[in-house]
């Protein structure tokens, strides 16, 4: 009987291949299916603690995804009020060469900036003449500026576009009695102001 038992043990030992030893670790307990044995609380039964190669170690947590960098929002260019103001001769609505040069620069700024979505155009006159006449003149000046920008920039102005007429008089000119001097004093009133509307 003893001889038979020893022979059986020897045969079992021979049946275990080196690969079977390689598949398990002596630092953890395994069942007959070569799976690590867990206790009643679900903890892996160990024979000693190991490093990261421990077969009883919990699965590694996946690395947190890196935040995706967002492209910065386009910023509207800052143009001074003077560079956004178009001046007109007395009682005129035609663009001067100085005015078209300034509008060419503004059109280039609009074309280069994706932040600009539209423009506001307001027209003004001096204080000479009736309110009705000056309102009509202011609207003609606005239309002249709008038409020119339409032909030069990627934006066709559709925002707040209107003539305001005799509003916002220049201080000090009302006291001047001589007509020629008064007209010269009010030169800054004969204007069209342009503002950029931009994304926020």
Secondary structure, 3 states (H helix, E strand, C coil): CHHHHHHHHHHHHHHCCHHHHHHCCCCECECCCCCECECCCCCECECCCCCCCCCCCCCCCCCCCCCCCCCCCCCCCCCCCHHHEEECCCCCCCCCHHHHHHHHHHHHHHHHCCCEEEEEEEEECCCCCCHHHHHHHHHHHHHHHHHHHHHHCCCCCCCCEEEEECCCCCCCCCCCCCHHHHHHHCHHHCEEEEEEEECC
